[in-house]
Amino acid sequence: MAKVLIIDDDPNILKLYSDPLTKAGYEVEMALNGQEGLTRLFQGGYDFILLDIMLPDIDGINILKRAKDKIQENFCGPIIVLSQLEEPQIIESAMQNGARGYLVKASFTPDQILSKVSEILQKTPPAV
């Protein structure tokens, strides 16, 4: 069973995205802030990570920067940003710092997010 980590500070968003992922057969873990997410990410073992940019303690861009070299080392799959922010400079920064995809929450339903995640994962070589 594939394992996913969702890092978002909004419990409603966590539930909104964890439910369809769980129904699709993923084992879902959640982190309510950047530090908790970073700790879990460094522990490793995730097939992919959904990461919000706007977090109260460590923002998503800084998580990407800190995790850049640790992802493969800790056997984690790609980080896919799932954010409300659509500013081109933020998207570019996320992608330059290791995100494999950038999805805007308001542009997709949770089921469409699941479909997009699957599409991104199919194009991503597995972490070894």
Secondary structure, DSSP 4 states (H G I P E B T S, - for coil): --EEEEE-S-HHHHHHHHHHHHHTT-EEEEESSHHHHHHHHHH---SEEEE-S--SSS-HHHHHHHHTTHHHHTT---EEEEES---HHHHHHHHHTTEEEEEEGGGS-HHHHHHHHHHHHHTSPPP-
